[in-house]
Amino acid sequence: MSVRGQSLLSLRGLTPEDLLEVLDTAESFVEVNRRSVKKVPALRGRVVASLFYEESTRTRLSFETAAKRLSADVLSLAVASSSVKKGESLRDTIATIEALGIDAVVLRHRASGAAEQVARYVPHVRVINAGDGQHQHPTQGLLDVFTVRQILAARRGARGSETGAALFEGLHVLMVGDIRHSRVARSDIDAYVALGATVRVAAPPTLLPPGIETWPVTVVDSLRDSLEWADVLALLRLQQERGTGRFVPSLAEFTATFGLTQERFALVRPEALVMHPGPINRGIEIDAAVADAPASVITRQVANGVPIRMAVLFLTVAGAREGEL
């Protein structure tokens, strides 16, 4: 199920080849973002609607920047001041913006499955899931594996086919934190496992989702025991807006048992990468000094959001082949 010419609702079911096609396309857009004029005409004349029912400054700005750098026209709906506040349904909102002649919808919604529902409403429009409830956040998963691939390839001096899935074979990824509520965890796990990495998750039992035993991961009871094992340490935000506070006795206790403190960071291998999808709760899931340490690639993740989202928009909307950028 290639991304090319299709909506992107989830990473589940994508093959290594599908994922690598997006990563390779994003790599070509990295160079575009280094130019003094950071625009290409790939989506000139196309219209992309940015529809965020949940606020996320980082993701929204990243998508809108990506669309503009592809020369698309962008319709950004401010949900807080729109007819949605007057009770307009999601279906009616989509019908309204569809009437404006859109080619793609970038949707973030609090309800799991909302992006899939919109894709059924407007089957001829490309729908890109920017995060739906506790389900998926596919472009975050893509930018996370893209960031890891960039660094591993640079370390090994890899080029061309050497930057493929082989880079991920034998890679150890440790995900820590609120797995239960995290759509990022689900998309990251789908991407890492498809590319050949081994994933462990560490969290209080109350922050593990029902059915975790069916996931392609190993659940570990002790964070400390897996720190030296990890090549990638992927931390997850405690999501207060989704009720995380009801699942832990206190934030202080979470930090004491599963936070990446300076003491625990000392156990991490020097070449390991520390990642976080943001926004960071400094002093809770990660110590402020650790977040700013050389091992941290958090700011690089943010920067990679634009080329990855350019690649997704380009492949889904234009469906063009390499060499047509």
Order of alpha helices (4+ residues) and beta strands (2+ residues): alpha-beta-alpha-beta-alpha-beta-alpha-beta-alpha-beta-alpha-beta-beta-alpha-beta-alpha-alpha-beta-alpha-alpha
